[in-house]
Amino acid sequence: MSIMLNEFLDAPNVMRGVINKNKKVIAEIAEEFRSRGITNITTVARGTSDNAATYFKYIVEMIGKVIVSKFTPSITTVYGATVNLENNMLLAISQSGMSTDTLMVAENAKKTGALTVAVTNDQNSPLAKACDYHIYLAAGLEESVGATKTFLAQLTSMYILANALAPQTAKMNISSLPPMIGAFLNDSKEDIKEFAEATKDINNFIILTRGQTQCVASELSLKMMTTCYKLCRPFSTCDFMHGPISIVEEGTPIVFLAPRSEFTDEFISMATRLSLLGADIYSFTDIPEVASMSKITCKMPSTRGTSAPFIYTMAIELFVVYMAQALGINPDKPRNMKKITITK
């Protein structure tokens, strides 16, 4: 078993650790957030961490009604501009806590009066020490080069923090997620392995979804390029209609993440149109109509609202590692990569 797969399978335990270790600090962050009357949140992150920030943006804006913006690090690190974030909470997310650009943005935000919060897997990292508060991912040593258990840990921490900041919480008991993920792993990992082996030869594909699973599509794209050397591009179904759909022709491969949700009708409509255009649809879905129009489908369990990104993340992570193995690629040692990436 690869290190990467072994770390994915540890996800339920990692999620429990995040929940148990951060209750106090997240309550403190929420208290200061309210007492200071903060009206905006800004995130800064790269790669997988930025995908977790996308999930946070969806949840906070849905239930907390607070605008969440993404900061472009080069504004600070290259252009040397100082942006006034006085009435902001700056959320800096980094698995290692060592990224130079994320650290520089957090330090500048703190100087302008922002409430700064770090989310890392290292309590002694420069980022953790530089910020006012630190949310600890508690994932233990992550040996795989690509982020594995830390992404689920980030999503978990993002959900807890979003709920703490909101006047009304989302209708999901976070403690129910680890056993739910564990059950999914037991029930579905062999099906996902078969799905990966059956689709290992697709190349240059489009990934489609919409809503909360947008972060999952972005993570799938990142992991596919990093681990399986497959060129792919994620789109929301809505954005795809604004031009990129022109590239679809007979045999165009589409990976579709389509959980039953507020977008069910849109997913069915998109699958219908893609089928008429001759695209080959490979779907992760619990929508029968989408499955019936797919060349190959991975049947997913029904999910409720905010739990979908967690289940679909687990599915795509297993999909990636099983595909790498089917291709004869060592998922633990992707070429040209290091575990910690330092950028400015």
C-alpha positions in Angstrom: 0.0 0.0 0.0 1.4 3.4 -0.9 2.0 6.1 1.8 -0.5 8.3 0.0 -3.3 5.8 0.1 -2.5 4.9 3.7 -2.8 8.6 4.7 -6.1 9.0 2.8 -7.5 6.1 4.8 -6.6 7.8 8.0 -9.0 10.6 7.3 -11.6 9.8 10.0 -9.1 9.9 12.8 -7.6 13.1 11.5 -11.0 14.8 11.4 -11.6 13.8 15.0 -8.3 15.3 16.0 -9.2 18.6 14.4 -12.6 18.7 16.1 -11.2 17.9 19.5 -8.2 20.1 19.6 -9.7 23.4 18.2 -12.9 24.0 20.1 -11.4 26.5 22.5 -9.4 28.5 20.1 -12.2 28.7 17.5 -14.6 30.0 20.2 -12.0 32.6 21.1 -11.6 33.7 17.5 -15.4 34.0 17.1 -15.7 36.1 20.3 -13.0 38.5 19.1 -14.5 38.6 15.6 -17.8 39.8 17.0 -16.5 42.1 19.7 -14.4 44.0 17.0 -17.4 44.2 14.7 -15.4 42.7 11.8 -17.3 42.9 8.5 -15.0 41.2 6.1 -12.8 38.1 5.9 -9.8 37.7 3.6 -8.1 34.4 2.9 -4.5 33.9 1.6 -3.3 30.4 0.6 -1.8 28.4 -2.2 -2.6 25.1 -3.9 -4.6 22.7 -1.8 -4.9 25.2 1.0 -6.5 27.7 -1.4 -9.1 25.0 -2.4 -10.0 24.7 1.3 -10.4 28.5 1.3 -12.9 28.1 -1.5 -15.0 25.8 0.7 -14.7 28.3 3.6 -16.0 31.1 1.3 -19.1 29.2 0.3 -20.0 28.2 3.9 -19.4 31.6 5.5 -21.3 33.5 2.8 -24.1 31.0 2.9 -24.7 30.9 6.6 -22.8 33.9 8.0 -23.6 36.5 5.4 -20.1 37.9 5.6 -18.1 38.6 2.4 -15.0 36.5 2.0 -12.3 37.7 -0.4 -9.1 36.0 -1.6 -5.9 38.0 -1.4 -3.4 37.9 -4.2 0.0 37.5 -2.5 2.1 39.2 -5.2 0.4 42.5 -4.3 2.4 42.4 -1.1 5.4 40.2 -2.0 6.3 41.6 -5.4 4.5 44.9 -5.9 5.2 45.9 -2.3 1.8 47.4 -1.7 0.3 47.6 1.7 -3.4 46.9 1.7 -5.4 48.3 4.6 -7.2 45.3 6.2 -8.1 47.0 9.4 -11.7 45.8 9.5 -10.8 42.3 8.3 -10.0 38.9 9.6 -7.1 37.6 7.6 -7.2 33.8 7.4 -3.8 32.4 6.3 -3.9 28.7 5.4 -0.8 26.7 4.9 -0.1 23.0 5.5 3.5 23.6 6.5 3.1 27.2 7.8 6.4 28.0 6.0 5.3 29.6 2.8 7.0 32.9 2.5 4.2 34.7 0.6 1.5 33.6 3.0 3.6 34.7 5.9 4.4 38.1 4.4 0.8 38.8 3.7 -0.2 37.8 7.3 2.5 40.0 8.8 1.4 43.0 6.7 -2.2 42.4 7.5 -1.4 42.4 11.2 0.4 45.7 10.9 -2.6 47.3 9.4 -4.9 46.2 12.2 -6.4 42.9 10.9 -7.3 40.0 13.2 -5.0 37.3 11.9 -5.7 33.6 12.1 -3.3 30.9 10.9 -4.4 27.3 9.9 -1.4 25.0 9.8 -0.2 21.5 10.6 2.8 22.8 12.6 2.3 24.6 15.8 5.9 25.9 15.8 5.8 27.2 12.2 6.6 30.8 11.4 3.0 31.4 10.3 1.5 29.9 13.4 3.7 32.1 15.6 3.1 35.3 13.5 -0.7 35.3 13.7 -3.0 36.2 16.6 -4.6 32.8 16.7 -3.6 29.3 15.4 -6.0 26.5 14.3 -4.0 23.3 14.5 -4.7 20.7 11.8 -3.4 17.9 14.1 -2.9 15.6 11.2 0.5 14.3 12.4 3.4 13.8 10.0 2.3 13.8 6.4 4.9 11.8 4.4 3.2 11.9 1.0 4.5 14.8 -1.2 1.0 15.7 -2.2 -1.4 16.9 0.5 -3.5 14.0 1.7 -5.0 14.0 5.2 -4.3 17.7 5.7 -6.9 18.7 3.0 -9.7 16.9 4.9 -8.4 18.4 8.1 -8.5 21.9 6.5 -12.1 21.4 5.3 -13.0 20.3 8.8 -11.5 23.3 10.4 -13.0 25.6 7.8 -16.5 24.2 8.6 -16.1 24.6 12.4 -14.8 28.1 12.1 -17.5 29.1 9.6 -20.1 27.9 12.0 -18.6 29.6 15.0 -18.6 33.0 13.1 -22.2 32.6 11.8 -25.2 33.9 13.7 -27.0 30.7 12.7 -25.1 27.4 12.2 -25.4 25.1 9.3 -27.5 22.0 9.8 -24.8 19.4 10.1 -23.3 17.8 13.2 -19.6 17.9 12.5 -19.0 14.9 14.9 -21.1 12.8 12.5 -18.6 13.2 9.7 -15.7 10.9 10.8 -17.9 7.8 11.1 -19.6 8.8 7.8 -16.3 9.1 6.1 -15.2 5.8 7.6 -18.3 4.0 6.4 -17.8 5.5 2.9 -14.3 4.2 2.8 -15.3 0.7 3.8 -18.2 0.6 1.3 -16.8 2.4 -1.7 -13.0 2.1 -2.0 -13.1 -1.0 -4.2 -15.7 0.6 -6.5 -13.5 3.7 -6.8 -10.5 1.5 -7.6 -12.4 -0.1 -10.4 -13.6 3.3 -11.7 -10.0 4.6 -11.7 -8.7 1.6 -13.5 -11.4 1.8 -16.1 -10.8 5.5 -16.7 -7.0 5.6 -16.5 -6.5 6.4 -20.2 -8.6 9.6 -20.3 -6.5 12.7 -21.0 -7.0 16.4 -21.4 -10.3 16.3 -19.7 -12.7 18.9 -18.2 -14.0 18.7 -14.6 -17.4 20.0 -14.0 -19.5 20.7 -10.9 -21.1 23.7 -9.1 -21.6 25.0 -5.6 -19.9 23.7 -2.5 -18.1 20.9 -4.5 -16.2 23.5 -6.5 -13.3 23.1 -4.1 -13.4 19.4 -4.7 -13.2 19.9 -8.5 -10.2 22.2 -8.0 -8.5 19.7 -5.8 -9.1 16.9 -8.2 -7.5 18.9 -11.0 -4.5 19.7 -8.8 -4.0 16.1 -7.7 -4.5 14.7 -11.2 -1.8 17.0 -12.6 0.5 16.4 -9.7 0.1 12.7 -9.2 -1.1 11.2 -12.5 0.4 13.8 -14.9 -3.0 14.3 -16.5 -3.8 17.8 -17.9 -7.3 18.8 -16.8 -9.2 22.0 -16.0 -12.1 22.5 -13.5 -15.1 24.7 -14.2 -18.4 25.4 -12.6 -21.2 24.3 -14.9 -22.3 27.9 -15.1 -18.9 29.3 -16.1 -18.5 26.4 -18.6 -21.5 27.7 -20.5 -19.8 31.1 -21.0 -17.5 30.0 -23.7 -15.5 26.9 -22.9 -18.4 24.6 -24.0 -17.2 25.4 -27.5 -14.4 22.9 -27.1 -16.8 20.0 -26.7 -17.0 17.6 -29.6 -17.4 13.9 -30.2 -15.4 12.0 -27.5 -14.4 15.0 -25.3 -13.8 13.5 -21.8 -15.8 15.2 -19.0 -15.4 14.2 -15.3 -18.6 15.3 -13.6 -19.0 15.7 -9.9 -22.7 15.9 -9.5 -24.2 15.4 -6.0 -28.0 15.7 -5.6 -28.4 19.3 -4.4 -29.8 22.7 -5.3 -28.1 22.2 -8.7 -29.7 18.8 -9.5 -31.8 20.1 -12.4 -28.8 22.0 -13.8 -26.6 18.9 -13.6 -29.2 16.9 -15.5 -29.5 19.6 -18.1 -25.7 19.9 -18.5 -25.3 16.1 -18.8 -28.1 16.1 -21.5 -26.4 18.8 -23.5 -23.0 17.2 -23.3 -24.4 13.8 -24.4 -26.1 15.4 -27.4 -22.7 17.0 -28.3 -21.1 13.6 -28.1 -19.0 14.1 -25.0 -17.8 11.1 -22.9 -19.1 11.7 -19.4 -17.4 10.0 -16.4 -19.4 10.8 -13.3 -19.3 10.7 -9.5 -23.0 11.1 -8.8 -26.1 9.9 -6.9 -28.4 11.4 -9.6 -29.8 8.5 -11.7 -30.4 10.7 -14.8 -26.7 11.9 -14.8 -25.5 8.3 -14.3 -27.6 7.0 -17.2 -26.0 9.5 -19.5 -22.5 8.6 -18.3 -20.1 6.3 -20.2 -18.9 5.1 -16.8 -20.2 6.2 -13.4 -19.1 5.9 -9.8 -22.3 5.6 -7.7 -22.0 8.0 -4.8 -24.1 7.9 -1.5 -26.7 10.6 -1.0 -25.3 13.5 0.9 -26.9 16.5 2.6 -25.8 20.0 2.0 -22.5 20.8 3.5 -21.4 17.2 3.9 -21.1 16.7 0.2 -17.6 18.2 -0.2 -16.2 15.8 2.5 -17.6 12.7 0.8 -16.6 13.8 -2.7 -13.2 14.8 -1.5 -12.6 11.3 -0.1 -13.8 9.8 -3.4 -11.6 11.9 -5.7 -8.5 11.4 -3.5 -8.9 7.6 -3.7 -9.6 8.0 -7.4 -6.3 9.8 -7.9 -4.1 7.4 -6.0 -5.7 4.3 -7.6 -5.3 5.9 -11.1 -1.6 6.6 -10.4 -1.1 3.0 -9.4 -3.0 1.8 -12.5 -0.7 3.9 -14.6 2.4 2.5 -12.9 3.2 5.9 -11.3 4.5 6.0 -7.7 2.0 8.4 -6.1 4.4 9.0 -3.2 7.1 10.5 -5.4 5.6 12.8 -8.1 8.3 14.1 -10.4 9.7 17.7 -10.1 8.0 18.1 -6.7 9.0 18.7 -3.1 6.9 18.3 0.0 7.2 22.0 1.1 7.0 24.6 -1.6 8.4 28.0 -0.8 7.1 30.8 -3.1 7.1 34.5 -3.1 
